[in-house]
Amino acid sequence: MATYVVTGAAGFIASKVCEFLLEADNSVIGIDNFDPMYDLRLKDWRLKRLQAFPKFTFHREDICNLTILRDIFSTSLQVDAVINLAAKAGVRDSVLDPWSYYNTNVTGTLNLLEICKECKIKKFILASTSSIYGNDAPYPTPETSDSSHPLQPYAASKKAAETLSYSYHYLHGLDVSVVRYFTVYGPAGRPAMSMYRFTKWIAEGETVTIYGDGNQTRGFTYVDDIARGTIQALKPLGYGIFNLGGHQTISINDLIHTFESLLGKKAVLQYLPSNPADMNASWADVSKAKEVLGWVPEVPLEKGIPHIIDWYMQERSWASQVSTE
């Protein structure tokens, strides 16, 4: 069995990656600084599930602190791979505070790349984003599409992290897989994402805010499928970029209708002008991930969305208090 360092371990996608690695009897060293960008009760809930595994160890630290990272790695067993899923995420918030996004997403990535070089760790996975494709991408979007015109600081920071990762591959022979996530959903997801918002807003009778006319589309993929794809990208590949997610598209209006039907409640709708930081559509071409990684999404929306609602209702006593701003 192998030993992996997973950053952002208490995060939405990373916690599921950790869970799958631990279930396969691997050892996982988790790092997360518990950035309060959203309600920390969600991170607490995810972390408690991971701490039930005997082969999981956790460090509440920041990847931007190179000295602390060196201490963690110096006291760890031989690490087989670093899976960097720690990030400041969200296109709109990055417009308000671009400095913090660059610090975590670029400096944090650089620190981990340096650690890989110093400790002779052979494999590095970087979580990136579909946002780097901008608004002029073809649909479905392949990895070869232009990614040099990001629309927001968040996307720009992820593009910078990608290019840093390539330079370490080129200079130091580091095996790198970049996984570009499209829209990911599932239980205990980030509260500012549409799936959490629509569940809470409709269940609690709150106003559902829609930016634009609601005809914009998003490609969604269930978090379990994303975690499996991330783990499959651990194979030695040299340097590779892979789209993960966004294989099943739906308009925002149709998505709201789905939640209305499953919750048995009518949404109170409010349409606002579109946000310039938002993309009009996202839809991934995942054929490369299928061909190279053997990855195929398995959970359709009609099965995944009920899982979110079931989780919310089970945790409603505190999940309903979580801010979706």
Number of C-alpha atoms within 10 A of each C-alpha: 9 14 21 23 24 24 28 27 32 30 25 21 26 26 23 22 26 29 23 16 22 19 12 11 15 16 22 25 22 24 24 23 16 18 15 9 13 16 17 15 14 19 23 13 13 20 20 11 13 22 13 9 16 11 16 19 14 18 15 13 18 19 26 19 14 17 10 14 19 17 10 15 17 12 8 12 12 14 20 18 20 24 28 25 27 25 26 21 18 20 19 15 17 21 15 11 12 17 14 14 25 22 17 22 30 22 20 23 26 21 19 23 25 15 18 22 17 11 14 15 18 18 26 26 24 22 23 28 21 25 27 24 24 22 15 14 17 14 12 15 19 18 19 10 14 15 17 12 15 20 19 21 23 30 27 24 25 28 23 17 25 23 12 17 24 21 14 19 21 13 9 14 16 23 23 28 28 24 25 23 22 23 26 22 25 22 19 20 20 24 20 16 15 20 22 22 21 25 23 25 18 21 21 13 12 14 14 18 17 17 15 15 13 17 13 17 19 22 19 26 26 26 24 21 20 27 21 18 24 27 17 16 26 19 13 15 14 14 18 18 20 26 26 35 30 26 23 18 19 18 15 19 14 13 19 22 15 17 21 17 11 13 15 11 14 14 22 12 14 11 12 12 9 15 11 12 19 18 19 16 19 28 25 26 19 21 18 17 22 16 10 14 18 12 21 18 20 12 14 14 18 9 11 19 21 17 15 19 23 12 14 20 15 11 13 16 10 11 19 16 10 19 12 17 10
